[in-house]
Amino acid sequence: MDIATLATLLHETAERHGPFEAAAPPHDWWDWYAAYLHAREEGSTPDEASAAAARYMADVKHVDVTSD
């Protein structure tokens, strides 16, 4: 992946992380980013990648935005 493409994908990732960041308890942003980027590189749409990252955070990192 060239630098310009990577920069664009990182910018998209940052924008997509915003709603999760606002709703989630404290967490390491890089875990969500890694899950999102992995999903995008595997061909997921941005919505699918956001959902995959949220599932990863809930299932693996125990950071769940649906829990109160």
N, C-alpha and C positions, 0 to 999 in steps of 0.2 A: 504494500500500500504506500503510495507516495505521500509526502508530507502534507500537501494541500488537502487531499482526501481525508487523511487522518485528522487534521485540524477541523475540518467540517464535521466529521463524525464525533469528535470530542465536544464541539460546540453543541451539536444536537443532544448529546448525552447530558451535558450540563443543563440544558433547557428542560429535558425530560425528567431529570432528577429533582427539579424544583418542587413539584407538587408532593413527591414522596418525602423530600426533606422537610417540608412544612408540616406534614402530618405524622411523621415518624418520631419515635423517641430517639434519643442520641444514638448515633451509629457512625461507623467509618464509611465515609462517602465512597471510598475506593472499592469497597465490596459491591455496592450497587452498580457503580460504573463498570466494573469488570463483568458482572453478569449481563448488563445491558449491551456492552460492546461485543461480548461473546455471541449473544443472540443475534445482533445485527450482522456480524460477520458470517453467521450460519444461515442468513437469508430471511430472518424475521423482519416484519414491518416494525416501525417505531412503536406502535401500540402493542404488538406482540412482545417486543423486547422489554417494554416497560412492565408488562405483566410478568414476564419471565424473571426480571430482576426483583420484582416485589415478592414473587414466590420463593426465589432463592433467599432473599433476606428473611422471610418468615420461616422457611423450612430449615435453613442451614445456620443462619445467624440469630434466629429467634427475635427478629425485629419485625413486628407485625403491625401495620397501620390499622388493621381491622379490630385489634384487641383494645379493650379499655381496662 
